[in-house]
Amino acid sequence: MIGRTIAAVPVNYALSSIATALLARHLPMRPSEASITATLLSYLIFAVLAMMIFAARSTRRMWLWLGSATVGLGLLLWLSIHFGGRL
């Protein structure tokens, strides 16, 4: 249960932040509107991820999924920043 709680708060926050930054950079609207829309969607992303973390059958599989999603989205964000995405 402690592992899931750690995953549901700080790791979930990191993954939600990365996903929000990617959304803000790539939504097809003005940058200010994309930023606001991504921020509003971040609450949904965080809640859905928290529910998925506690609903997962295997803690090991949940950690593998969270780790790969965080690394994958982090790499996409880094590439977007490095090669000049929007904003």
KAHUKA-V296679 format. One record per residue. N is the residue number from 0. RES is the residue in one letter. OMEGA is omega in degrees with one decimal (none if undefined). NEAR is the number of other C-alpha atoms within 10 Angstrom. D_CENTER is the distance of its C-alpha to the mean C-alpha in Angstrom with 2 decimals. Layout:
<<N RES OMEGA NEAR D_CENTER> <N RES OMEGA NEAR D_CENTER>>
//
This chain:
<<0 M 179.3 8 21.70> <1 I 178.1 7 20.92> <2 G 178.1 12 18.53> <3 R 178.1 17 16.60> <4 T 176.5 14 16.72> <5 I 178.3 11 15.43> <6 A -174.2 22 12.49> <7 A -178.1 20 12.00> <8 V -174.2 13 12.15> <9 P -179.7 11 11.43> <10 V 176.8 19 9.21> <11 N 178.6 22 7.13> <12 Y 179.6 17 7.33> <13 A 180.0 15 6.47> <14 L 178.0 22 3.23> <15 S 179.0 23 2.90> <16 S 178.7 19 5.22> <17 I 179.1 23 4.64> <18 A 178.6 24 3.50> <19 T 178.6 24 6.22> <20 A 176.7 19 8.33> <21 L 177.9 22 8.53> <22 L -178.8 19 9.52> <23 A -178.8 23 11.87> <24 R -169.5 21 13.42> <25 H 175.2 16 14.13> <26 L -175.0 15 15.02> <27 P 176.9 11 18.81> <28 M 178.9 12 20.17> <29 R -177.4 11 21.45> <30 P 179.9 15 19.13> <31 S 178.1 11 19.74> <32 E 178.1 13 19.03> <33 A 179.4 20 15.84> <34 S 179.6 21 14.63> <35 I 179.6 13 15.82> <36 T 179.3 16 14.48> <37 A 179.3 22 10.87> <38 T 177.4 19 11.41> <39 L 178.6 12 13.02> <40 L -179.2 15 10.43> <41 S 177.3 21 7.86> <42 Y 177.2 13 10.45> <43 L 179.4 12 10.51> <44 I -179.0 19 6.92> <45 F -178.2 21 7.57> <46 A -179.4 14 10.99> <47 V 177.8 12 10.55> <48 L 178.8 21 8.52> <49 A 178.1 19 11.29> <50 M 179.0 11 13.89> <51 M 179.5 13 12.97> <52 I -178.2 23 13.16> <53 F 178.7 16 16.54> <54 A -178.1 12 17.75> <55 A -178.9 13 17.39> <56 R -175.7 10 20.94> <57 S 178.0 11 20.55> <58 T -180.0 16 18.88> <59 R 179.4 11 19.22> <60 R 178.1 12 17.55> <61 M 179.1 19 14.61> <62 W 176.8 17 14.28> <63 L 178.8 12 14.78> <64 W -179.7 13 12.10> <65 L 179.6 19 9.46> <66 G -179.4 14 11.08> <67 S 177.9 12 11.37> <68 A 179.8 15 7.88> <69 T 179.7 20 6.90> <70 V -179.3 14 10.19> <71 G 179.0 13 10.11> <72 L 176.0 17 7.24> <73 G 176.7 19 8.72> <74 L 176.9 13 12.00> <75 L 177.7 15 11.43> <76 L 179.1 20 10.54> <77 W 178.1 15 13.58> <78 L 178.8 12 15.67> <79 S 179.3 15 14.99> <80 I -175.6 14 16.09> <81 H -177.8 9 18.86> <82 F 170.9 9 20.34> <83 G 172.8 10 20.11> <84 G 179.3 13 17.69> <85 R -179.3 14 18.18> <86 L none 12 18.39>>
//
